[in-house]
Amino acid sequence: LDILANRIGKQIQGVAYYLLDIGMAGEHLVLQAEELGLSTCWIGWFNLKKARKFFAIPRKYKIISLLALGYAAKRPPRSPQKRSLSEIAWFNEMGKSCPEISDFELNFHPDDSLQAKAKSNGQEKIND
């Protein structure tokens, strides 16, 4: 514990982890909004003074980014097919496939296992 606190703690001191937290929270908001049929636009380059005035945000708050949310006039068409894992992720080095994760596992949904279990027990469908 002493090594962790004294050596590693000093290395990460000063890292603005709140920016990572904001990014993760914002991306969760974006994903949920898209799931609900809303469109979003993450805005990182904006006039700080104008944004603060327009949204009436007091100076004691730091504005990191803006996130526009609403209904798009026209939604872009969805890709007909997802990329395979080997096209978007690698293991230890670029181009090396991830051996421990299959495309099946990435597309797995918890309800799938319930349906499979129900079929093996002679049931057609699990009712909610």
N, C-alpha and C positions, 0 to 999 in steps of 0.2 A: 504494500500500500504506500509505503514511503517513497519507493522508486516511482510509482505511478504519479503521486502528487508532486514530487520534486523535479523529476526529469521531464515526464510527458506534459505535466501541467504547465511548466515554463515554456514548452514548445508551442502549446496551443493558446497561451495567454495572448490576448489582443485580437484573436480571431473573432470576427463579428458573426457569431452563430445566429443571432437574431435575423440576419438576412436570409440564412438557410431556412429558418423556421417560417419566415414570411413567404418565401418561395414555395415551400411545401404546402402551407395552408392555402396560398393563392391557387396553386395547381389543383388541389383538391376541390376548391370552389369552381374552377374552370371545368374540371371533369364532371362534377355533379350537375353544373348548369347545362353542359352539352348533353348529358344523359336525359335531362328534362326538356330538351328541345330548344334551349336558349343558345344564343351565340355570345362569344366573349372576345375581348381584345385586350391583351396585357400591354400596358403602356409604361415604358420605362424612361422615355425621353420626352419631357414636358417642361413647360415654363413653371417653375416652382412658385413664383410670386402670384401668377395668374391662377394656378390651381388652388393655392391657399385661399385666395380671395373668393374665387367662384364657389368653392365648397365650404367657405367660412370655417376653415380649420385653424385653430389657435396656434401661435408660434411655438408653444411648448411641445407640440407633436411634430415628429419627423415624418415627412411624406417620403416613402420609399418608392412606391409605384402606384399606378392607377389601373383599375380594371373596369373596362366598359362591359356592360351586361344588357342584353335585350334580344329582341327578335330580329333576325336578319331579313332584309327584303328578299334576298335569294340565297338559299343555302347551297354550298358547293356539293357536287355529287360525291357520294361515299365511294371509296375505293372498292372495286369488286372483290378483291382478295387481299387478305392480310399478308404481310411479308413473313417469311419463315424466320425463326429465331436466328439461324445462321447468317441471315442477311443483316441483322440489326444488333447482334450481341456476340462478343467473343470471350474466350476463356484465356486469361493470362497474356495473350498476344493477339494482335489483329489477324483475323482470318482463321483462328483456331476455334473450332466449335466447342460449345459448352456441353461436356459429356454428361453432366448430372441433371440437366434439365431438358426434357423433350418438348416438342410442340404440343403434345397431348396435355402435359402438365400445365402449360401456359394457358391453354384453352379450357381447362377443367373448371367446372362450376360445382360448388358443394351439393347443389340439388341433383346433379348427375349421379352421384354415388347413392343417393336415396332412391332414385328411380331404378338404378341397376339392382339394388338390394331388394326392392319391391318385386321386380320381375323374377329374380331368383327364388323368391318366396311364393310365386304364383299369382301375385297381384299385378294388375295392369298398370295402375297409376296411383300415386300417393295423393290423396286429397289434402288441400291446405286447411 
